[in-house]
């Protein structure tokens, strides 16, 4: 999807020096969490319920899973409202 491609393009511009392999892994986990939080904060109030469900999952799902869940909820709401 377009949002993930956008973030991948931004990742290319990052100039970070790693001290070990685990630094990269940990950084990617932190970055993914930040992206999930930013994405969820940008949702409108009609999606508060799905936002709460996602935030209650431990550990947080991936960005792709979060995006898919929000899309499913939007589709469900559109069907219900006609």
C-alpha positions as CSV (number, residue, x, y, z in Angstrom):
1,X,0.0,0.0,0.0
2,X,1.0,3.6,-0.5
3,X,1.6,4.4,3.2
4,X,4.1,1.5,3.6
5,X,5.9,2.5,0.4
6,X,6.2,6.1,1.6
7,X,7.8,4.9,4.9
8,X,10.2,2.6,3.0
9,X,11.3,5.6,0.9
10,X,11.9,7.6,4.1
11,X,13.9,4.7,5.6
12,X,16.4,5.0,2.7
13,X,17.2,8.5,3.7
14,X,18.1,7.5,7.3
15,X,21.8,7.7,8.0
16,X,22.3,5.8,11.2
17,X,25.5,4.1,12.4
18,X,24.9,0.7,14.0
19,X,27.2,-0.8,16.6
20,X,25.9,-4.3,16.3
21,X,23.2,-6.3,14.4
22,X,20.8,-6.1,17.4
23,X,20.8,-2.3,17.1
24,X,19.2,-2.5,13.7
25,X,16.6,-5.0,14.9
26,X,15.7,-2.9,17.9
27,X,15.5,0.3,15.9
28,X,13.1,-1.3,13.4
29,X,10.9,-2.4,16.2
30,X,10.8,1.1,17.7
31,X,10.2,2.7,14.3
32,X,7.3,0.3,13.6
33,X,5.7,1.1,16.9
34,X,6.0,4.8,16.3
35,X,4.4,4.4,12.9
36,X,1.5,2.4,14.3
37,X,0.9,5.0,17.0
38,X,1.0,7.9,14.4
39,X,-1.3,6.0,12.1
40,X,-3.8,5.3,14.9
41,X,-3.7,8.8,16.2
42,X,-4.7,10.1,12.7
43,X,-7.9,8.0,12.6
44,X,-11.2,9.8,13.0
45,X,-13.5,9.3,16.0
46,X,-15.7,6.8,14.2
47,X,-12.7,4.3,14.4
48,X,-12.1,4.8,18.1
49,X,-13.3,1.2,18.8
50,X,-10.8,-0.4,16.4
51,X,-8.1,1.9,17.7
52,X,-8.7,0.7,21.2
53,X,-8.8,-3.0,20.2
54,X,-5.5,-2.7,18.3
55,X,-3.8,-0.8,21.2
56,X,-4.9,-3.5,23.6
57,X,-3.0,-6.2,21.7
58,X,0.3,-7.1,23.3
59,X,2.7,-7.2,21.5
60,X,1.4,-4.7,18.9
61,X,0.6,-6.2,15.5
62,X,2.7,-5.2,12.5
63,X,1.9,-2.0,10.5
64,X,0.4,-4.2,7.7
65,X,-1.9,-6.0,10.2
66,X,-3.0,-2.7,11.8
67,X,-3.7,-1.2,8.4
68,X,-5.7,-4.3,7.3
69,X,-7.7,-4.3,10.5
70,X,-8.6,-0.6,10.1
71,X,-9.6,-1.1,6.5
72,X,-11.8,-4.1,7.5
73,X,-13.5,-2.0,10.1
74,X,-14.1,0.9,7.7
75,X,-15.6,-1.5,5.2
76,X,-17.8,-3.0,7.8
77,X,-19.0,0.4,9.0
78,X,-19.8,1.5,5.4
79,X,-21.9,-1.7,4.8
80,X,-23.8,-1.1,8.1
81,X,-24.5,2.5,7.3
82,X,-25.5,1.8,3.7
